[in-house]
Amino acid sequence: MPTLKSRVNLTLAPETVTLLNDMAQKEHQSVASLVKALMLEAIEHREDLALSAVASMRMQESQATVKHSDAWK
């Protein structure tokens, strides 16, 4: 039965493979599961950086503030 998930092939340095194998063994999971989790963390981290940059720009552009109590009226 075909899967709905896409596959990705990676070519890694032997040192990286050794590190991934060690990490996966310590965390009692497969290398594939570990790599998937690490990739999702990296994507989330990049998203956080991008949103933080947008927030910083908005903070610099607008100096007007609204009290919390006034915002919910």
Secondary structure by P-SEA (a helix, b strand, c coil): ccccbbbbbbbbcaaaaaaaaaaaaaacccaaaaaaaaaaaaaaaaaaaaaaaaaaaaaaacccccccccccc
